[in-house]
Amino acid sequence: MAQDWRLFQGGATEPHEVTAWPPAPPWRRFGDDARRQGEDPGRGLPYLISDEDRDVVNMALHLHRPLLVTGRPGTGKSTLAHAVARELMLGEVLHWPVNSRSTLTEGLYSYDAVGRLREASLKRHADETAGSEPDIGDYLRLGPLGTALLAADTPRVLLVDELDKGDVDLPNDLLTVFEEGEFEIPELARLGEGKTVRVQIAGSREKAEITSGWVSCRVFPVVVITSNGEREFPPAFLRRCVRLDLRQPDERQLQQIVTMHLGEEVGARAQELIADFVARRNERELATDQLLNAVRLRSSGVRVDHDVLDKLFRSLNEADA
């Protein structure tokens, strides 16, 4: 294996400075580097989708229903939300990554009551004559779902990522919000009818005005819910979703994906790696990202031999290891 590609030697007796870091792959560019390229890291490229799957997405858009996207890791479930937002010019995607501790309230809003109480206490100590309470809007932030439900003429795109990792009751908890398109914030409702408060919103430094403690959408957001198929969802929840099952890309589609990300020249030399990847994927759980990593390394001058591929193409399922 070539030696010059190794930045870290491990046995070096003296520290050494890396004068030129290797350029990042297109899907790993961040900050100013990504903005210079006009990219949303890894999500600014065209999205490859079959005509059949494209029509399912459009059904959800026309019906104003959540799109429940299932499929194995690496099939492009999360990227689909970014592709819809980019093509239809719907702004930044609101991302709600679900885990076992996620609750409906977390998705709707959070309120830092302790922080507000502490601030009020500090003000009283600084000036005992001060009678004003800290603005509650400075301590309340809408979550991704709550922000998506703000009244607007065009919808926001909300990505509810890996819902199957959440609590078993979370899908049912979402039903009322999805059906009604509104929710109440009790902390604001208690301030009185007609009271307007400016609160922080997810993914922005801007604030939104909420009156009487209610958030009500004018147009239902584009909700993309992803699932790895790790458990079943209640029938009542499934009935309210348009369902899309993304299949793994075949060899031809993988060739297109590699070419799209890394260019025609790299894609033309990747056929052998793609065939190796597909053969291994038939025996174990692999994601398309792993193929892109292998092709990128080889195009950077790294000798990608059998041992390297064994490390890059490790199964995502530990049971296969």
C-alpha positions as CSV (number, residue, x, y, z in Angstrom):
1,M,0.0,0.0,0.0
2,A,1.2,3.5,-0.8
3,Q,2.9,5.3,2.1
4,D,2.5,8.9,1.1
5,W,-1.3,9.0,1.8
6,R,-0.9,8.3,5.5
7,L,-1.1,11.6,7.5
8,F,-0.8,9.7,10.8
9,Q,2.2,7.4,11.1
10,G,1.6,6.2,14.7
11,G,5.3,5.4,15.4
12,A,6.6,8.8,14.5
13,T,9.1,10.0,17.2
14,E,8.6,13.7,16.5
15,P,5.4,15.6,15.9
16,H,5.0,16.8,12.4
17,E,2.8,19.5,10.8
18,V,0.5,18.6,7.9
19,T,1.0,21.4,5.4
20,A,-1.9,20.4,3.1
21,W,-4.9,18.6,4.4
22,P,-6.6,16.4,1.8
23,P,-9.6,18.0,0.2
24,A,-13.0,16.9,1.6
25,P,-15.4,14.8,-0.5
26,P,-18.4,16.8,-1.7
27,W,-20.6,15.3,0.9
28,R,-18.3,16.3,3.8
29,R,-17.8,20.0,3.1
30,F,-19.0,22.4,5.8
31,G,-19.0,26.1,6.7
32,D,-17.4,28.5,4.3
33,D,-16.0,25.7,2.1
34,A,-19.6,24.4,1.4
35,R,-20.9,28.0,0.9
36,R,-18.2,28.7,-1.7
37,Q,-19.2,25.6,-3.6
38,G,-22.9,26.6,-3.3
39,E,-23.6,23.4,-1.4
40,D,-25.7,22.1,1.4
41,P,-23.2,19.4,2.5
42,G,-24.0,16.2,0.6
43,R,-27.5,17.4,-0.4
44,G,-27.0,19.9,-3.2
45,L,-26.9,17.3,-5.9
46,P,-29.9,15.9,-8.0
47,Y,-31.8,13.1,-6.3
48,L,-32.1,9.9,-8.2
49,I,-35.6,8.5,-7.9
50,S,-37.7,6.1,-10.0
51,D,-40.9,7.4,-11.7
52,E,-43.0,5.2,-9.4
53,D,-41.4,6.6,-6.2
54,R,-41.6,10.1,-7.5
55,D,-45.3,9.8,-8.0
56,V,-45.8,8.6,-4.4
57,V,-43.9,11.7,-3.2
58,N,-46.3,13.9,-5.3
59,M,-49.3,12.1,-3.9
60,A,-48.2,13.1,-0.4
61,L,-47.7,16.7,-1.5
62,H,-51.1,16.9,-3.1
63,L,-52.9,15.2,-0.2
64,H,-51.0,17.3,2.4
65,R,-50.3,14.0,4.3
66,P,-47.0,12.9,6.0
67,L,-44.8,10.8,3.8
68,L,-43.6,7.7,5.7
69,V,-40.4,6.5,4.0
70,T,-39.0,3.1,4.8
71,G,-35.9,1.3,3.6
72,R,-32.5,0.0,4.6
73,P,-29.8,2.4,5.7
74,G,-28.2,4.2,2.8
75,T,-31.2,4.1,0.4
76,G,-31.6,7.9,0.6
77,K,-34.6,8.3,3.0
78,S,-33.3,11.4,4.8
79,T,-31.8,12.9,1.6
80,L,-35.3,12.8,0.0
81,A,-36.5,15.5,2.4
82,H,-33.6,17.8,1.4
83,A,-34.2,17.1,-2.3
84,V,-37.8,18.1,-2.0
85,A,-36.9,21.3,-0.1
86,R,-34.2,22.2,-2.6
87,E,-36.2,21.6,-5.8
88,L,-39.4,23.3,-4.6
89,M,-37.4,26.2,-2.9
90,L,-39.0,25.6,0.5
91,G,-36.0,26.7,2.6
92,E,-33.9,24.8,5.1
93,V,-35.2,21.4,6.2
94,L,-36.3,21.3,9.9
95,H,-34.7,18.2,11.3
96,W,-36.1,16.2,14.2
97,P,-33.8,13.2,15.0
98,V,-35.9,10.9,17.1
99,N,-34.4,8.7,19.8
100,S,-35.8,6.5,22.7
101,R,-36.3,9.6,24.9
102,S,-38.0,11.8,22.3
103,T,-41.5,13.1,23.2
104,L,-44.2,15.0,21.3
105,T,-43.6,18.1,23.5
106,E,-39.9,18.1,22.5
107,G,-40.8,18.3,18.9
108,L,-43.3,21.1,19.6
109,Y,-41.4,23.4,22.0
110,S,-39.2,23.7,25.0
111,Y,-39.5,26.1,27.9
112,D,-36.5,26.9,30.2
113,A,-38.5,27.7,33.4
114,V,-35.5,27.3,35.6
115,G,-33.4,29.7,33.5
116,R,-36.2,32.3,33.6
117,L,-36.6,31.9,37.4
118,R,-32.8,32.3,37.8
119,E,-32.8,35.5,35.7
120,A,-35.7,37.0,37.7
121,S,-33.8,36.2,40.9
122,L,-30.7,37.9,39.7
123,K,-32.6,41.0,38.7
124,R,-34.3,41.2,42.1
125,H,-30.9,41.0,43.8
126,A,-29.4,43.7,41.5
127,D,-32.4,46.0,41.9
128,E,-34.9,45.3,44.6
129,T,-37.3,47.9,43.1
130,A,-37.4,46.1,39.8
131,G,-40.8,44.6,39.2
132,S,-40.6,43.3,35.7
133,E,-40.3,39.6,34.9
134,P,-37.9,38.4,32.2
135,D,-39.6,38.1,28.8
136,I,-41.0,34.5,28.6
137,G,-40.3,34.5,24.9
138,D,-36.6,34.6,25.6
139,Y,-36.9,31.2,27.4
140,L,-39.3,29.4,25.0
141,R,-38.2,27.9,21.7
142,L,-40.3,26.1,19.2
143,G,-39.0,22.7,18.2
144,P,-38.8,21.4,14.6
145,L,-42.4,20.3,14.5
146,G,-43.7,23.4,16.2
147,T,-41.7,25.6,13.8
148,A,-43.1,23.7,10.8
149,L,-46.7,24.4,12.0
150,L,-46.2,28.2,12.1
151,A,-48.7,30.0,9.9
152,A,-47.2,30.6,6.4
153,D,-48.3,30.8,2.8
154,T,-45.8,28.1,1.7
155,P,-45.0,25.0,3.7
156,R,-41.7,24.1,5.5
157,V,-40.2,20.7,5.1
158,L,-39.9,18.7,8.3
159,L,-37.7,15.6,8.5
160,V,-38.8,13.3,11.4
161,D,-35.8,11.0,11.3
162,E,-35.9,7.3,12.4
163,L,-39.3,7.4,14.1
164,D,-39.1,3.7,14.8
165,K,-36.3,4.5,17.4
166,G,-38.8,6.5,19.4
167,D,-41.1,5.5,22.2
168,V,-43.9,3.1,21.2
169,D,-46.5,5.8,22.0
170,L,-44.9,8.6,19.9
171,P,-46.6,7.8,16.6
172,N,-50.0,7.9,18.3
173,D,-49.1,11.1,20.1
174,L,-48.4,12.7,16.7
175,L,-51.8,11.8,15.3
176,T,-53.8,14.8,16.8
177,V,-51.2,17.3,15.7
178,F,-51.1,15.9,12.2
179,E,-54.9,15.9,12.0
180,E,-55.5,19.3,13.5
181,G,-52.5,21.2,12.3
182,E,-52.2,23.2,15.5
183,F,-51.2,23.0,19.2
184,E,-51.4,25.0,22.4
185,I,-48.5,26.2,24.5
186,P,-50.0,26.3,28.0
187,E,-47.3,28.6,29.4
188,L,-48.3,31.2,26.9
189,A,-52.1,30.5,27.0
190,R,-52.0,31.3,30.8
191,L,-50.9,34.9,30.0
192,G,-54.4,35.7,28.7
193,E,-56.5,35.8,25.6
194,G,-55.0,38.1,22.9
195,K,-51.6,38.2,24.5
196,T,-48.8,38.1,21.8
197,V,-45.4,36.8,22.6
198,R,-42.3,36.6,20.3
199,V,-40.6,33.2,20.7
200,Q,-37.5,31.7,19.2
201,I,-37.8,29.1,16.4
202,A,-35.9,26.1,15.4
203,G,-32.9,26.4,13.1
204,S,-32.9,30.2,13.1
205,R,-32.1,33.2,15.2
206,E,-35.4,34.8,14.2
207,K,-38.5,34.9,16.4
208,A,-42.2,34.3,15.6
209,E,-45.2,35.9,17.1
210,I,-47.7,33.6,19.0
211,T,-51.0,34.9,20.1
212,S,-53.1,33.4,22.9
213,G,-50.7,30.5,23.1
214,W,-51.8,28.8,19.9
215,V,-49.7,27.8,16.9
216,S,-51.9,27.0,13.8
217,C,-50.6,26.3,10.3
218,R,-52.3,27.7,7.2
219,V,-50.8,25.1,5.0
220,F,-49.7,21.7,6.2
221,P,-45.9,21.2,6.2
222,V,-44.2,18.7,4.0
223,V,-43.5,16.0,6.6
224,V,-41.1,13.3,5.7
225,I,-40.9,10.5,8.3
226,T,-38.1,7.9,7.9
227,S,-38.0,4.4,9.4
228,N,-35.5,1.6,9.1
229,G,-38.4,-0.9,9.6
230,E,-37.3,-1.9,13.0
231,R,-40.9,-2.1,14.3
232,E,-44.5,-1.9,13.3
233,F,-46.5,1.4,13.5
234,P,-50.2,1.5,14.7
235,P,-52.8,1.1,11.9
236,A,-54.3,4.5,12.8
237,F,-50.9,6.2,12.2
238,L,-50.3,4.3,9.0
239,R,-53.8,5.3,7.7
240,R,-52.8,9.0,7.9
241,C,-49.6,8.6,6.0
242,V,-48.6,8.1,2.4
243,R,-46.1,5.2,2.4
244,L,-43.0,4.9,0.3
245,D,-40.6,1.9,0.5
246,L,-37.2,2.8,-1.1
247,R,-35.3,-0.1,-2.5
248,Q,-31.6,-0.4,-2.6
249,P,-30.0,1.1,-5.8
250,D,-29.0,-1.5,-8.4
251,E,-25.6,-1.5,-10.2
252,R,-26.7,1.0,-12.8
253,Q,-28.1,3.4,-10.3
254,L,-24.9,3.1,-8.2
255,Q,-22.9,4.0,-11.2
256,Q,-25.1,7.1,-11.6
257,I,-24.7,8.0,-7.9
258,V,-20.9,7.7,-8.0
259,T,-20.7,9.8,-11.2
260,M,-23.0,12.4,-9.8
261,H,-20.9,12.8,-6.6
262,L,-17.4,12.4,-8.0
263,G,-17.5,13.1,-11.7
264,E,-17.6,11.3,-15.0
265,E,-13.9,10.3,-15.0
266,V,-14.0,8.8,-11.4
267,G,-17.3,7.1,-12.2
268,A,-16.0,5.5,-15.3
269,R,-13.1,3.9,-13.3
270,A,-15.4,2.7,-10.5
271,Q,-17.2,-0.2,-12.2
272,E,-15.0,-2.9,-10.6
273,L,-15.5,-1.4,-7.1
274,I,-19.3,-1.1,-7.7
275,A,-19.5,-4.8,-8.8
276,D,-17.5,-5.8,-5.7
277,F,-19.8,-3.7,-3.5
278,V,-23.0,-5.2,-4.9
279,A,-21.6,-8.8,-4.5
280,R,-20.8,-8.1,-0.8
281,R,-24.2,-6.3,-0.3
282,N,-25.9,-9.5,-1.3
283,E,-24.3,-11.2,1.7
284,R,-24.4,-8.4,4.3
285,E,-26.0,-5.1,5.2
286,L,-24.1,-2.3,3.4
287,A,-25.0,1.4,2.7
288,T,-24.2,3.4,-0.5
289,D,-22.1,5.8,1.6
290,Q,-19.6,3.0,2.1
291,L,-19.2,2.6,-1.7
292,L,-18.7,6.3,-2.1
293,N,-16.0,6.3,0.6
294,A,-14.1,3.5,-1.2
295,V,-14.3,5.2,-4.6
296,R,-13.2,8.5,-3.1
297,L,-10.2,7.0,-1.4
298,R,-9.1,5.3,-4.6
299,S,-9.5,8.5,-6.6
300,S,-7.3,10.3,-4.0
301,G,-4.4,7.9,-4.8
302,V,-4.9,5.4,-2.0
303,R,-4.4,1.8,-3.0
304,V,-7.8,0.2,-2.2
305,D,-6.9,-3.5,-2.0
306,H,-8.9,-6.4,-0.6
307,D,-7.8,-5.6,3.0
308,V,-9.0,-2.0,2.7
309,L,-12.3,-3.0,1.2
310,D,-12.9,-5.5,4.1
311,K,-12.5,-2.5,6.5
312,L,-14.7,-0.1,4.4
313,F,-17.4,-2.7,3.6
314,R,-18.0,-3.9,7.1
315,S,-21.6,-4.9,7.7
316,L,-23.9,-2.4,9.3
317,N,-25.5,-5.4,11.2
318,E,-23.2,-6.6,13.9
319,A,-24.8,-10.1,13.6
320,D,-23.2,-10.4,10.2
321,A,-19.7,-9.7,11.5
